Amino acid sequence: MAKSHWYKEMAVYQIWTRSFCDGNGDGIGDLYGVLKKLDYIKSLGVDAIWFSPIYPSPNADFGYDISDYMDIHPDYGTLDTFREVLDRAHGMGLKVFMDLVVNHTSDEHPWFQESKKAHTNPYHDYYIWRHGRVSRGKRYPPNNWTSMFEGGAWEYNEDLDEYYLHLFARKQPDLNMANPKVREEVKNILRFWLEMGVDGFREDVITYIGKAPGLPDSYPRLPIANGIKYYSNQPEAHKYLKEFKHDVLDHYDCFTVGESPMTTADIALSYVSEGPDQVLDEMIAFSHMEADCLKTDMIQTPFDLRKMKRAFSDWQEKLQGKAWNALYIENHDHPRIISRYGSEQHRVESGKMLAAMYMLQRGTPFIYQGQEIGMTNIRLKSLDEFQDVMTHNGIRLVKGLLPETTILKLANKASRENSRTPVQWNSEKNAGFTDGEPWFPVNDNYREINVADQENDPDSLLNFYRKLIAFRKANKVVLYGDYYEHYKKDKQFYVYERNYLNKKLLVICSFSKDQRRFDAPGGVSLKNGVLVFCNYEMNQIVSNGFTARPYELRVYLFDPEQPKDHYEGLRKQK
Ligand code: GLC
């Protein structure tokens, strides 16, 4: 089937169902809740929904440990409920993407249950089992790899006298994708959902699915993810993805976005460059999320704007003309962006600035539930309240090294639990998320930050997101314009322009709580532009510049073909 590129103009809304909206009163978000909120999602102007995993799962990693790929978790509804969501979404012109998690399954998946019964079991080779190494009478794991979530990457099984590989939690054994039968299973999963009408997949840690032959020891040793150079971006991953594409995906008009931790733009290009070797439509990058941490959110560093800018520009520049970016600043794996790169004190201003900052770049924007109202990090009162396996691993690593109060502070700042608090729908009980007892604490600030209040306020962040999404869709300069960054070395401003035919968009973002003079880049006269987005009132221009207020945003459009008042309506925000 000839590939159509509809995905380039879409905006995607991500749902982490458990915390989205509870429709049956058991305290857990579900598909009944999603049905109630479809109109709301549509009203944002987005074109598609991506569901984080909603399959049956023991929830060791909240859905990313799947025990049945072809059903829906009973907490969320049934396959029929899902079909209803799909039909209604399609009826409203919304596409639906599923999360494809095939690097690993749950250890409760029937394949794994069979796999561990005997070496001769037909499912044994569905997973990566190896004998340990014995030295001086002591048994050691097959190699020195460590997992992302729980110490060593190997778990010993006494009955088989073998270890299985788990790059994530112990309850997430890695599938052996080198086994052609496993690849056939993956293709069946893809077909199952595509035949039902699903429009594509976000593919979880997809660049890990091929492991280097021989699974060699890895040096120098890293504290977490040791071995990554032998399991990330191996030629095998590319080969398997090509097979999935050729045998299944090419036969449907569907979309794929891969997730690839610690991957550079150069490496991503080998998957997403448009042409005969392309195996994915887009790749989710991580580097721009490392401006306040080292590789993982749990190792915090002061926010470094230049690091963030370098990361964004690197992907924008390298993919330009060759491939399409996936743009995001929040998802279920990171703390809330305003609490990280913005300011809770200047919540609305910094929220608007951050929204425009990433959404006006070239690529497909993804918006994570609650981001559009500027939800912020929660402050949990004790370490026991954290439920996430990754956070617990982080806590384990620093326990004993730091006082408990410091660890709690760190977890509250860096944990991905921050994105998993229930969505704040209104100022009523439990923020309108549930009539029951919420499965996870609701952020106390729901009386000030909620959808209902923002619906009624034309200046709200929610309405700003709506305008931004609509503007992007209506303007080719945002969709297809070239990207060029100004003042690369500046420590306060992120400034870039987009150019398409004779139109130019200039995006000026201040990342500081302090005021500072901004001077327009050479050759640009601000007076000739129309201010299409801003986050303050009174936006004078003085000597082709202005004094930027905390987290100020100004977006100027230069369009010689349109009279200035053509764009006036847009600016009716604060
Ligand atoms: C991805 C998911 C994350 C999950 C991990 C293991 O990074 O986004 O939530 O924990 O893969 O599946």
Residues whose N, C-alpha, C, O or C-beta is under 5 A from the ligand:
A	BS01	GLC	D61 Y64 F168 D204 V205 D333
